[in-house]
């Protein structure tokens, strides 16, 4: 079976780690049928935070965001699947968690815009940069996922 190559980065944020939600969050991506090809726990240092949140660096909330994201370890995932960017964002729900759809991660598990338990890549271009930023090539794993025959139609797997 041909591998499906679109990838997305997910960060399980400090609030989720502190609340014991790691397993629940990972479970949701697995239940959706997405393939986890990279997973690790890490601390985000100042340099990595500055690079990742460069688009927010001049905003008044950047200092608090950096403090929050470095307050405890995070879990970073690289997930793969058909139209994975959109699928992950739907599973996560709206960034403003108090308005996120019921059934989504944020809709069920969060109330805040800042403490919204997960980060997800917002586009294919961003995902490529983010995956490369957080994972070395040898930390990403290619493998056949047998359940794909029950997740995707045959023409979607090609």
C-alpha positions as CSV (number, residue, x, y, z in Angstrom):
1,X,0.0,0.0,0.0
2,X,1.3,3.5,-0.9
3,X,2.0,5.7,2.1
4,X,0.0,8.9,2.5
5,X,2.5,11.7,2.8
6,X,0.7,14.8,4.2
7,X,1.9,15.5,7.7
8,X,1.0,17.9,10.5
9,X,2.5,19.0,13.8
10,X,0.5,18.8,17.0
11,X,1.8,20.1,20.3
12,X,0.0,18.9,23.4
13,X,0.5,22.0,25.6
14,X,1.5,22.4,29.3
15,X,-2.1,22.8,30.5
16,X,-3.0,19.4,29.0
17,X,0.0,17.7,30.5
18,X,-0.7,19.2,33.9
19,X,-4.3,18.1,33.7
20,X,-3.5,14.5,32.7
21,X,-5.1,14.8,29.2
22,X,-2.2,13.4,27.1
23,X,-3.8,10.0,26.5
24,X,-7.2,11.4,25.8
25,X,-5.8,13.8,23.2
26,X,-3.7,11.2,21.4
27,X,-6.6,8.8,21.5
28,X,-8.8,11.3,19.5
29,X,-6.2,11.4,16.7
30,X,-5.9,7.6,16.6
31,X,-9.7,7.2,16.7
32,X,-10.0,9.6,13.7
33,X,-7.7,7.1,11.8
34,X,-4.6,9.3,11.7
35,X,-1.2,7.7,11.8
36,X,1.3,8.9,14.4
37,X,4.7,8.9,12.8
38,X,6.6,10.9,15.5
39,X,6.1,11.5,19.2
40,X,8.2,12.9,22.0
41,X,8.2,14.8,25.2
42,X,10.4,17.9,25.3
43,X,10.8,21.3,26.9
44,X,10.6,24.4,24.7
45,X,13.6,26.7,25.2
46,X,13.6,30.4,24.4
47,X,15.2,30.0,21.0
48,X,12.7,27.4,19.8
49,X,9.8,29.4,21.2
50,X,11.0,32.5,19.5
51,X,11.3,30.7,16.2
52,X,7.9,28.9,16.5
53,X,6.0,32.0,17.6
54,X,7.9,34.5,15.5
55,X,4.6,35.7,14.0
56,X,3.5,36.8,17.5
57,X,6.8,38.2,18.8
58,X,5.6,41.9,18.6
59,X,2.2,41.2,20.1
60,X,1.5,42.2,23.8
61,X,0.7,38.6,24.8
62,X,4.0,37.0,23.4
63,X,5.8,37.2,26.8
64,X,3.0,35.4,28.6
65,X,2.7,32.9,25.8
66,X,6.4,32.0,25.9
67,X,6.2,31.8,29.7
68,X,3.2,29.4,29.5
69,X,4.7,27.2,26.8
70,X,7.9,26.8,28.8
71,X,6.2,26.2,32.1
72,X,6.3,22.4,31.8
73,X,7.2,19.9,29.1
74,X,5.0,19.4,26.1
75,X,4.3,16.4,23.9
76,X,4.9,16.9,20.2
77,X,3.3,14.7,17.6
78,X,3.7,14.3,13.9
79,X,0.6,12.8,12.4
80,X,0.0,11.6,8.9
81,X,-3.0,11.0,6.8
82,X,-5.2,12.1,3.9
83,X,-6.0,15.8,4.1
84,X,-4.4,15.6,7.6
85,X,-4.0,19.4,8.1
86,X,-7.8,19.9,7.8
87,X,-8.6,16.7,9.7
88,X,-6.4,17.6,12.7
89,X,-7.8,21.1,12.9
90,X,-11.3,19.7,12.9
91,X,-10.4,17.2,15.7
92,X,-8.8,20.1,17.7
93,X,-11.7,22.6,17.2
94,X,-11.6,26.4,17.2
95,X,-8.6,28.1,18.8
96,X,-10.9,30.0,21.0
97,X,-11.8,27.0,23.2
98,X,-14.9,28.5,24.8
99,X,-16.4,28.6,21.3
100,X,-15.1,25.3,20.0
101,X,-17.5,22.7,18.8
102,X,-18.6,20.0,21.2
103,X,-16.9,16.8,20.4
104,X,-13.6,18.5,19.4
105,X,-10.6,18.4,21.7
106,X,-10.9,22.1,22.7
107,X,-14.7,22.0,22.8
108,X,-14.6,19.2,25.3
109,X,-11.4,19.8,27.2
110,X,-10.7,23.6,27.3
111,X,-12.2,27.0,27.9
112,X,-9.4,29.5,27.1
113,X,-7.8,30.9,24.0
114,X,-4.3,30.6,25.6
115,X,-4.8,27.4,27.6
116,X,-6.5,25.5,24.8
117,X,-4.6,22.3,25.3
118,X,-3.2,21.8,21.7
119,X,-1.5,23.5,18.9
120,X,-2.0,22.3,15.3
121,X,-0.4,23.3,12.0
122,X,-2.7,25.7,10.1
123,X,-1.5,24.9,6.5
124,X,0.6,22.5,4.6
125,X,3.4,25.1,4.2
126,X,3.4,25.8,7.9
127,X,3.2,22.0,8.7
128,X,6.4,21.4,6.7
129,X,8.3,24.1,8.6
130,X,6.9,23.0,12.0
131,X,7.6,19.3,11.6
132,X,11.1,20.1,10.5
133,X,11.5,22.5,13.5
134,X,10.5,19.9,16.1
135,X,11.6,16.6,14.6
136,X,14.9,15.3,13.1
137,X,14.5,13.1,10.1
138,X,15.4,10.0,12.0
139,X,12.6,10.7,14.6
140,X,9.9,10.3,12.0
141,X,8.9,6.7,11.1
142,X,7.5,5.3,7.9
143,X,5.3,2.2,8.3
144,X,2.2,0.6,6.9
145,X,-0.9,1.0,9.0
146,X,-3.1,-2.0,8.3
147,X,-6.3,-0.2,9.4
148,X,-5.9,2.2,6.5
149,X,-7.9,-0.3,4.4
150,X,-10.8,0.4,6.8
151,X,-10.2,4.2,7.1
152,X,-9.7,5.2,3.5
153,X,-11.4,4.0,0.3
154,X,-9.0,2.2,-2.1
155,X,-8.8,5.1,-4.5
156,X,-7.8,7.4,-1.6
157,X,-5.0,5.2,-0.6
158,X,-3.2,5.4,-4.0
